[in-house]
Amino acid sequence: MRVQEKEYLLDAAGVDAVSEAIFRSLESAGAGRENALRLRLTAEELLLRLYGHAAEPVTIRLRVGKRLGQPFIRLRWRGDGFDPTAAEEDGLAEYGGQLLAALGLAPSWSWRGGVNEITLRVPAADHRSELMIAGAFVLAVCCGAAGSLLPASVTAAVADYVLTPAAEIFTRLLGSVIGLLVFLSVASGICGVGSVSDFSKLGRVMASRSLGLTFLASALIIAAMFLPFHVPFGGGGAGGGQIRELERLLVEIVPENPVQPFLDGNTLQIIFLAVCAGVILLVTGGRSEHVRAFLLDFNTVIMQAIELICRLLPVYIFTSLTLQIWENGLAGMLALWKPVAVCAAVCAAVCAVKLVTACVRLKAPAGLLAGKILPASLVALVTASSSAAFTACGRAGEGELGVDPKLTRIGIPVGNVLYQSGYVALFIVSAFFCVERYGVPVDAAWLLTAWIVCTLLSIASPPVSGGALAAMSVVLSQLGIPMEALSMVLTVNVLLDFICTGCKIWTLQLELALEADKLGLLDREILLRR
């Protein structure tokens, strides 16, 4: 793709023309439709902020092309220095920047010689990594089956000198940054939520309600998992023994010093420190502006490190699964149907319960509501990307459900980050599957740990390729599950990611309608219109 340049007059039509040109250019460059949609949304938001700020007509020069095989986008205009990524007029300044980063984008602004420039990073298409993971799984099954035809001495040598070291190197690389990643993700997430909550009642309502519903869904799913996975309860003793375990857990959440949790890999203590740091930064406000900026920049660096490490994920899955098949045979792989079936059933139940609740409270037919929220849900289901469904979700909320734009504008970004009804099911089902498979004892302390860790990590999962891997490795280590289970869990998660994302967008749209009705921001005429 050759570099393309064109100038546009920045008015209402010019904003549409620039965002459409970006979308078409990236789609033709093979950046992937969902990434092109994300970047169009981002560019449109930034241009609208500039359009609202400019006192005089502005001419935008758009430059789109590829450099060293990587697509890029640059927007330039002459004038006084103005950074749309930090615009404050709409109250979404800080959180907006974090939202764009969560969508896999990292816009940067500079001003030199009277020229403003914004550069948008184009994320790699996600489907390539998913295909590589699927290919690694198939190759591992083939090599695992072929291992039975080789002499035992050969398989033992390959396992000891090739496969085991390769898998161990990967887990060590991941473990070297995982503590920092959890701390920075949780702390920066709190800063972002606080920015929304501070400026409007809608922000406070959506943030608190989304968090509350995610924790509630997590507790209900944990309670429901005992039946399908036949998990025995009571590993810590009965009566006073269970209370003592809970007391010990609550006390040990507070670390003796701020360094030891990172050395020990104690996720609960790291989360505790992150929550304290995030709250302190919110309370101090402008006095901690430089610390907050450093925290967000450091978070970006660590996420980039995770993204680089996770390029080795197919290698890890191949080596780990091959070793497991050589040790346990192919029968162990057949058991993977169970977490897939259970998680799909849980997501279907969550969607059904939410739809029934919405029908009762909104006094609307189920078929009508389902038809209105189905298009955005299908986009999420097909792409496994809530950001790809971002635009469709907004159109459905305002044009089909009758939600006031004031609520969709803040509710969809906040819900995308905090309302994780689908992903919390993915984490919990995976944990219980591993508990059943490896015989991990379950008691009250384990359940409380699972509730806290699975819920918070479903919210704070790093928004980069491999983010789910990092979060899932933390879940396994904190719940006492052998790390050898990670490769199987991640293989299952590649498929379940599509189902859980569809569930998340389905329930988020209904939650927007319910909250709009409660706040008096719902147009019932539009809602009931067929």
C-alpha positions as CSV (number, residue, x, y, z in Angstrom):
1,M,0.0,0.0,0.0
2,R,1.5,3.3,-1.0
3,V,1.4,6.4,1.2
4,Q,-1.7,8.5,0.6
5,E,-2.1,12.2,1.5
6,K,-5.1,14.4,1.3
7,E,-6.4,17.6,2.8
8,Y,-9.9,18.1,4.3
9,L,-11.7,21.2,5.6
10,L,-12.6,20.3,9.2
11,D,-16.4,20.8,9.4
12,A,-19.2,18.3,10.1
13,A,-18.9,16.8,6.6
14,G,-15.1,16.8,6.8
15,V,-15.1,14.8,10.1
16,D,-17.2,12.1,8.3
17,A,-15.0,12.2,5.2
18,V,-11.7,11.8,7.2
19,S,-13.0,9.0,9.4
20,E,-14.4,7.2,6.3
21,A,-11.1,7.6,4.4
22,I,-9.2,6.1,7.4
23,F,-11.6,3.1,7.5
24,R,-11.4,2.4,3.8
25,S,-7.6,2.8,3.6
26,L,-6.9,0.5,6.6
27,E,-9.4,-2.1,5.4
28,S,-7.7,-2.2,2.0
29,A,-4.3,-2.5,3.7
30,G,-5.3,-5.7,5.5
31,A,-5.5,-4.2,9.0
32,G,-8.7,-6.1,9.7
33,R,-12.2,-4.8,9.7
34,E,-12.6,-4.6,13.5
35,N,-9.3,-2.7,13.8
36,A,-10.4,-0.3,11.0
37,L,-13.7,0.3,12.9
38,R,-11.8,1.0,16.1
39,L,-9.6,3.5,14.4
40,R,-12.5,5.2,12.7
41,L,-14.2,5.6,16.0
42,T,-11.1,7.0,17.6
43,A,-10.3,9.4,14.7
44,E,-13.9,10.7,14.7
45,E,-13.9,11.4,18.4
46,L,-10.6,13.3,18.2
47,L,-11.7,15.3,15.2
48,L,-15.0,16.2,16.8
49,R,-13.0,17.5,19.8
50,L,-10.8,19.6,17.6
51,Y,-13.8,20.9,15.6
52,G,-15.5,22.0,18.8
53,H,-12.4,23.7,20.0
54,A,-11.3,25.6,16.9
55,A,-12.5,29.2,16.6
56,E,-11.6,29.3,12.9
57,P,-11.8,26.8,10.0
58,V,-9.1,24.2,10.2
59,T,-7.5,22.2,7.3
60,I,-6.6,18.7,8.2
61,R,-3.9,16.8,6.3
62,L,-4.5,13.0,6.5
63,R,-1.5,10.7,5.8
64,V,-2.2,6.9,5.7
65,G,0.2,4.2,4.5
66,K,2.6,1.5,5.5
67,R,6.1,1.6,6.9
68,L,8.1,-1.6,7.3
69,G,4.9,-3.5,6.8
70,Q,3.1,-1.7,9.6
71,P,0.1,0.5,8.7
72,F,0.1,4.1,10.2
73,I,-2.2,7.1,10.4
74,R,-1.1,10.7,10.9
75,L,-3.3,13.8,11.2
76,R,-1.7,17.2,10.9
77,W,-3.0,20.8,11.1
78,R,-1.5,24.2,11.6
79,G,-2.4,26.3,14.6
80,D,-1.8,26.8,18.3
81,G,-0.9,23.7,20.3
82,F,-4.1,21.7,21.1
83,D,-4.1,18.1,22.2
84,P,-7.5,16.4,21.5
85,T,-6.5,13.3,23.4
86,A,-6.5,15.4,26.6
87,A,-9.5,17.7,25.8
88,E,-11.3,18.6,29.0
89,E,-14.5,20.2,27.7
90,D,-16.6,17.1,27.9
91,G,-15.3,15.8,31.2
92,L,-14.0,12.6,29.7
93,A,-10.4,13.7,29.2
94,E,-8.4,11.2,31.3
95,Y,-10.8,8.3,31.0
96,G,-11.2,8.8,27.3
97,G,-7.5,8.4,26.8
98,Q,-7.5,5.2,28.8
99,L,-10.5,3.9,26.9
100,L,-8.7,4.4,23.6
101,A,-5.7,2.5,25.0
102,A,-8.1,-0.3,26.1
103,L,-9.3,-0.6,22.6
104,G,-5.8,-1.5,21.5
105,L,-4.9,2.1,20.4
106,A,-2.2,4.4,21.6
107,P,-2.8,7.9,20.0
108,S,0.1,10.3,20.5
109,W,0.1,14.1,20.0
110,S,3.0,16.5,19.4
111,W,3.3,20.2,18.5
112,R,6.4,21.5,16.7
113,G,6.9,24.6,14.6
114,G,3.2,25.6,14.8
115,V,2.1,22.1,13.4
116,N,0.0,19.7,15.5
117,E,0.3,16.0,14.7
118,I,-1.6,13.0,16.0
119,T,-0.3,9.5,15.3
120,L,-2.6,6.5,15.7
121,R,-1.1,3.1,16.3
122,V,-2.7,0.3,14.2
123,P,-3.0,-2.9,16.2
124,A,-2.3,-6.2,14.6
125,A,-5.3,-8.3,13.6
126,D,-6.3,-10.7,16.4
127,H,-7.3,-13.5,14.2
128,R,-3.8,-14.3,13.2
129,S,-2.8,-15.2,16.7
130,E,-6.0,-17.2,17.2
131,L,-5.2,-19.2,14.1
132,M,-1.6,-19.8,15.3
133,I,-2.9,-21.1,18.6
134,A,-5.4,-23.4,16.9
135,G,-2.6,-24.6,14.7
136,A,-0.3,-25.2,17.7
137,F,-3.1,-27.3,19.3
138,V,-3.6,-29.4,16.2
139,L,0.2,-29.9,15.8
140,A,0.5,-30.8,19.5
141,V,-2.2,-33.5,19.2
142,C,-0.5,-34.9,16.1
143,C,2.9,-35.0,17.8
144,G,1.4,-36.3,21.0
145,A,-0.2,-39.2,19.1
146,A,3.0,-39.9,17.2
147,G,4.9,-40.1,20.4
148,S,3.5,-43.5,21.1
149,L,5.2,-44.8,18.0
150,L,8.6,-43.6,19.1
151,P,11.0,-45.4,21.5
152,A,10.5,-44.2,25.1
153,S,14.1,-43.1,25.3
154,V,13.6,-40.7,22.4
155,T,10.4,-39.1,23.8
156,A,12.1,-38.8,27.2
157,A,15.1,-37.1,25.7
158,V,13.0,-34.7,23.6
159,A,10.8,-33.9,26.6
160,D,13.8,-33.3,29.0
161,Y,16.0,-31.3,26.6
162,V,13.6,-29.5,24.3
163,L,10.0,-29.3,25.3
164,T,10.3,-28.9,29.1
165,P,12.9,-26.1,28.9
166,A,11.0,-24.3,26.2
167,A,7.8,-24.3,28.3
168,E,9.6,-23.3,31.5
169,I,11.3,-20.3,29.8
170,F,8.0,-19.0,28.7
171,T,6.4,-19.3,32.1
172,R,9.5,-17.6,33.7
173,L,9.3,-14.7,31.2
174,L,5.6,-14.3,32.0
175,G,6.1,-14.5,35.7
176,S,8.8,-11.9,35.6
177,V,6.3,-9.1,34.7
178,I,2.9,-10.5,35.9
179,G,3.0,-8.9,39.3
180,L,3.7,-5.4,37.9
181,L,1.0,-6.0,35.2
182,V,-1.7,-6.8,37.8
183,F,-0.7,-3.9,40.0
184,L,-0.6,-1.3,37.1
185,S,-3.8,-2.6,35.5
186,V,-5.9,-2.4,38.7
187,A,-4.4,0.9,39.9
188,S,-4.7,2.7,36.5
189,G,-8.2,1.2,36.1
190,I,-9.3,2.8,39.4
191,C,-7.9,6.2,38.3
192,G,-9.9,5.9,35.1
193,V,-13.1,5.0,36.8
194,G,-12.6,7.8,39.2
195,S,-12.3,10.3,36.4
196,V,-15.7,9.3,35.1
197,S,-17.3,9.1,38.5
198,D,-16.1,12.6,39.5
199,F,-17.7,14.5,36.7
200,S,-21.3,13.3,36.6
201,K,-24.0,11.4,38.3
202,L,-24.3,9.1,35.3
203,G,-20.6,8.1,35.6
204,R,-21.1,7.3,39.3
205,V,-24.2,5.3,38.7
206,M,-22.9,3.3,35.8
207,A,-19.5,2.6,37.4
208,S,-20.9,1.4,40.7
209,R,-23.8,-0.6,39.2
210,S,-21.5,-2.3,36.7
211,L,-19.0,-3.3,39.4
212,G,-21.8,-4.5,41.7
213,L,-23.5,-6.6,39.0
214,T,-20.1,-8.2,38.0
215,F,-19.4,-9.2,41.6
216,L,-23.0,-10.5,42.0
217,A,-22.8,-12.6,38.8
218,S,-19.4,-14.0,39.9
219,A,-20.8,-15.1,43.3
220,L,-23.8,-16.8,41.6
221,I,-21.7,-18.6,39.0
222,I,-19.3,-19.9,41.7
223,A,-22.3,-21.3,43.7
224,A,-23.6,-23.0,40.5
225,M,-20.3,-24.7,39.6
226,F,-20.4,-27.3,42.3
227,L,-23.0,-29.4,40.5
228,P,-21.5,-29.8,37.0
229,F,-17.9,-30.2,38.3
230,H,-18.6,-32.4,41.4
231,V,-16.3,-30.4,43.6
232,P,-16.1,-31.6,47.2
233,F,-16.3,-28.8,49.7
234,G,-14.6,-28.6,53.1
235,G,-10.9,-28.9,52.6
236,G,-10.2,-26.6,55.5
237,G,-12.3,-28.3,58.0
238,A,-15.8,-27.6,59.3
239,G,-17.3,-25.0,61.6
240,G,-14.6,-23.0,63.4
241,G,-12.0,-24.3,61.0
242,Q,-13.6,-22.6,58.0
243,I,-14.0,-19.4,60.0
244,R,-10.4,-19.6,61.0
245,E,-9.3,-20.0,57.3
246,L,-11.4,-17.0,56.3
247,E,-9.9,-15.0,59.1
248,R,-6.4,-16.0,58.1
249,L,-7.1,-15.1,54.4
250,L,-8.4,-11.6,55.3
251,V,-5.4,-10.9,57.5
252,E,-2.9,-12.1,54.9
253,I,-4.4,-9.9,52.2
254,V,-2.5,-7.0,53.9
255,P,1.2,-7.4,53.2
256,E,4.0,-6.9,55.7
257,N,5.8,-4.6,53.3
258,P,5.2,-3.3,49.7
259,V,7.9,-5.3,48.1
260,Q,7.3,-8.9,49.4
261,P,4.1,-9.5,47.4
262,F,5.9,-9.0,44.1
263,L,8.7,-11.3,45.2
264,D,6.3,-14.0,46.4
265,G,3.8,-13.5,43.5
266,N,0.9,-13.1,46.0
267,T,-1.8,-11.7,43.8
268,L,-4.3,-10.8,46.5
269,Q,-1.7,-8.7,48.3
270,I,-0.7,-7.0,45.0
271,I,-4.3,-6.2,44.2
272,F,-4.7,-4.8,47.8
273,L,-1.7,-2.5,47.2
274,A,-3.0,-1.5,43.7
275,V,-6.4,-0.6,45.1
276,C,-4.8,1.5,47.9
277,A,-2.5,3.3,45.4
278,G,-5.4,4.0,43.0
279,V,-7.6,5.4,45.7
280,I,-4.8,7.6,47.1
281,L,-4.1,9.0,43.6
282,L,-7.8,9.8,43.3
283,V,-8.0,11.5,46.7
284,T,-4.9,13.6,46.1
285,G,-6.2,14.7,42.7
286,G,-4.1,17.3,40.9
287,R,-1.3,17.1,43.5
288,S,-0.5,13.6,42.1
289,E,-0.9,14.4,38.5
290,H,2.8,13.5,37.6
291,V,2.7,10.3,39.5
292,R,-0.6,9.3,37.8
293,A,0.9,10.1,34.4
294,F,4.0,8.0,35.2
295,L,1.7,5.1,36.3
296,L,-0.2,5.2,33.1
297,D,2.9,5.4,31.0
298,F,4.6,2.5,32.9
299,N,1.4,0.5,32.4
300,T,1.7,1.0,28.7
301,V,5.3,-0.2,28.7
302,I,4.5,-3.4,30.7
303,M,1.5,-4.2,28.5
304,Q,3.8,-3.9,25.5
305,A,6.2,-6.3,27.2
306,I,3.4,-8.8,27.8
307,E,2.4,-8.5,24.1
308,L,5.9,-9.3,23.0
309,I,6.2,-12.3,25.4
310,C,2.8,-13.6,24.3
311,R,4.0,-13.9,20.7
312,L,5.6,-17.1,22.0
313,L,2.2,-18.4,23.2
314,P,1.8,-20.9,20.3
315,V,5.2,-22.4,21.1
316,Y,4.2,-22.8,24.7
317,I,0.9,-24.4,23.9
318,F,2.6,-26.8,21.5
319,T,5.3,-27.8,24.0
320,S,3.0,-28.0,27.0
321,L,0.2,-30.0,25.3
322,T,2.6,-32.4,23.7
323,L,4.2,-33.2,27.1
324,Q,0.7,-33.7,28.6
325,I,-0.4,-36.1,25.8
326,W,2.9,-38.1,26.1
327,E,2.3,-38.4,29.9
328,N,-1.5,-38.9,30.0
329,G,-2.6,-39.9,26.5
330,L,-5.2,-38.3,24.3
331,A,-8.0,-39.1,26.7
332,G,-7.2,-36.0,28.7
333,M,-7.9,-33.8,25.6
334,L,-11.4,-35.2,25.2
335,A,-12.3,-33.8,28.6
336,L,-12.1,-30.3,27.2
337,W,-15.6,-30.5,25.9
338,K,-16.9,-30.0,29.5
339,P,-15.7,-26.5,30.2
340,V,-16.8,-25.4,26.7
341,A,-20.3,-26.8,27.2
342,V,-20.6,-25.5,30.8
343,C,-19.4,-22.0,30.0
344,A,-21.7,-21.8,27.0
345,A,-24.6,-22.9,29.1
346,V,-23.8,-20.3,31.9
347,C,-23.5,-17.5,29.3
348,A,-26.8,-18.6,27.8
349,A,-28.4,-18.6,31.2
350,V,-27.0,-15.1,32.1
351,C,-28.4,-13.7,28.8
352,A,-31.8,-15.3,29.4
353,V,-32.1,-14.1,32.9
354,K,-31.1,-10.5,31.9
355,L,-33.6,-10.6,29.0
356,V,-36.5,-11.8,31.3
357,T,-35.6,-9.1,33.9
358,A,-35.6,-6.4,31.3
359,C,-38.9,-7.6,29.9
360,V,-40.6,-7.5,33.3
361,R,-39.2,-4.1,34.3
362,L,-39.5,-2.4,31.0
363,K,-42.9,-4.1,30.2
364,A,-41.7,-4.9,26.7
365,P,-42.0,-8.2,24.7
366,A,-39.0,-10.5,24.8
367,G,-38.9,-11.0,21.1
368,L,-38.9,-7.2,20.5
369,L,-36.0,-6.6,22.9
370,A,-34.0,-9.5,21.6
371,G,-34.4,-8.3,18.0
372,K,-33.2,-4.8,18.9
373,I,-30.0,-6.0,20.7
374,L,-29.2,-8.9,18.4
375,P,-27.2,-7.1,15.7
376,A,-24.5,-5.6,18.1
377,S,-24.4,-9.0,20.0
378,L,-23.7,-10.8,16.7
379,V,-20.9,-8.5,15.9
380,A,-19.3,-9.3,19.3
381,L,-20.0,-13.0,18.9
382,V,-18.4,-13.2,15.4
383,T,-15.4,-11.0,16.1
384,A,-14.8,-11.8,19.8
385,S,-14.2,-8.0,20.2
386,S,-16.4,-5.7,22.3
387,S,-14.7,-2.7,20.7
388,A,-15.7,-3.9,17.2
389,A,-19.3,-3.9,18.5
390,F,-18.8,-0.4,20.1
391,T,-20.5,1.5,17.3
392,A,-23.3,-1.0,16.7
393,C,-24.0,-1.0,20.5
394,G,-24.3,2.8,20.5
395,R,-26.7,2.8,17.5
396,A,-28.9,0.1,19.1
397,G,-29.0,2.0,22.4
398,E,-30.1,5.3,21.0
399,G,-32.0,4.3,17.8
400,E,-33.6,1.0,18.9
401,L,-33.9,1.0,22.7
402,G,-34.5,4.7,23.1
403,V,-31.6,5.4,25.5
404,D,-30.7,9.0,25.9
405,P,-27.3,9.8,24.2
406,K,-26.0,11.2,27.4
407,L,-26.2,7.8,29.0
408,T,-24.9,5.8,26.0
409,R,-21.9,8.1,25.6
410,I,-20.7,7.3,29.1
411,G,-22.5,4.0,29.8
412,I,-21.0,2.0,26.9
413,P,-17.3,2.9,27.6
414,V,-17.8,2.3,31.4
415,G,-19.7,-0.9,30.7
416,N,-17.1,-2.2,28.3
417,V,-14.5,-2.0,31.1
418,L,-16.5,-2.8,34.2
419,Y,-19.4,-5.0,33.2
420,Q,-17.9,-8.4,32.6
421,S,-20.8,-10.8,33.0
422,G,-19.4,-13.1,30.3
423,Y,-15.7,-13.0,31.1
424,V,-16.2,-13.7,34.8
425,A,-17.9,-16.9,33.7
426,L,-14.9,-17.9,31.6
427,F,-12.5,-17.4,34.5
428,I,-14.6,-19.3,37.0
429,V,-15.6,-22.2,34.8
430,S,-11.9,-22.6,33.8
431,A,-10.9,-22.6,37.5
432,F,-13.4,-25.2,38.5
433,F,-12.5,-27.4,35.5
434,C,-8.9,-27.4,36.7
435,V,-10.0,-28.1,40.3
436,E,-11.9,-31.2,39.2
437,R,-9.1,-32.4,36.9
438,Y,-6.2,-31.9,39.4
439,G,-8.0,-32.6,42.7
440,V,-7.3,-29.2,44.2
441,P,-9.0,-29.0,47.7
442,V,-11.8,-26.4,48.0
443,D,-12.8,-24.7,51.2
444,A,-14.3,-21.3,52.2
445,A,-11.0,-19.5,51.9
446,W,-10.5,-20.9,48.4
447,L,-14.0,-19.8,47.3
448,L,-13.5,-16.3,48.7
449,T,-10.1,-16.1,46.9
450,A,-11.7,-17.3,43.7
451,W,-14.5,-14.8,43.9
452,I,-12.1,-11.8,44.5
453,V,-9.4,-12.8,42.0
454,C,-11.7,-14.0,39.1
455,T,-13.9,-11.0,39.4
456,L,-11.2,-8.3,39.6
457,L,-9.0,-9.9,36.9
458,S,-12.0,-10.2,34.5
459,I,-12.2,-6.4,34.9
460,A,-8.5,-5.6,35.0
461,S,-7.3,-8.1,32.3
462,P,-4.7,-6.2,30.2
463,P,-6.3,-5.0,26.9
464,V,-3.5,-6.5,24.8
465,S,-2.9,-9.6,22.8
466,G,-2.2,-12.2,25.5
467,G,-3.9,-10.3,28.3
468,A,-6.2,-13.2,29.0
469,L,-3.2,-15.5,29.3
470,A,-1.6,-13.2,31.9
471,A,-4.8,-13.0,33.9
472,M,-5.5,-16.7,33.7
473,S,-1.9,-17.6,34.8
474,V,-2.5,-15.4,37.9
475,V,-5.8,-17.2,38.6
476,L,-4.2,-20.6,38.4
477,S,-1.3,-19.7,40.6
478,Q,-3.4,-18.0,43.3
479,L,-5.9,-20.9,43.5
480,G,-3.2,-23.6,43.9
481,I,-3.7,-25.1,40.4
482,P,-0.7,-26.5,38.6
483,M,0.6,-24.3,35.8
484,E,0.6,-27.2,33.4
485,A,-3.1,-26.7,33.2
486,L,-2.5,-23.3,31.5
487,S,-2.1,-24.6,28.0
488,M,-5.4,-26.5,28.1
489,V,-7.3,-23.6,29.6
490,L,-6.0,-21.2,27.0
491,T,-6.9,-23.5,24.1
492,V,-10.4,-23.6,25.4
493,N,-10.5,-19.9,26.0
494,V,-9.8,-19.2,22.3
495,L,-13.2,-20.6,21.5
496,L,-15.1,-19.4,24.6
497,D,-13.8,-15.8,24.0
498,F,-16.4,-15.5,21.2
499,I,-19.3,-16.7,23.3
500,C,-18.3,-14.6,26.3
501,T,-17.9,-11.4,24.3
502,G,-21.4,-11.9,22.8
503,C,-22.8,-12.5,26.2
504,K,-21.2,-9.3,27.5
505,I,-22.6,-7.1,24.8
506,W,-26.1,-8.7,25.0
507,T,-26.3,-8.0,28.8
508,L,-24.7,-4.5,28.5
509,Q,-27.3,-3.3,26.1
510,L,-30.1,-4.5,28.3
511,E,-28.5,-2.9,31.4
512,L,-28.3,0.4,29.6
513,A,-32.0,0.3,28.9
514,L,-32.8,-0.7,32.5
515,E,-30.6,2.1,33.9
516,A,-32.1,4.6,31.4
517,D,-35.6,3.7,32.6
518,K,-34.6,4.1,36.2
519,L,-33.0,7.6,35.5
520,G,-35.8,8.8,33.3
521,L,-33.6,8.8,30.2
522,L,-35.6,6.2,28.2
523,D,-37.8,7.0,25.3
524,R,-40.5,4.3,25.6
525,E,-42.0,5.2,22.2
526,I,-38.7,4.2,20.5
527,L,-38.3,1.2,22.8
528,L,-41.7,-0.2,21.9
529,R,-41.5,0.7,18.2
530,R,-41.3,-2.3,15.9
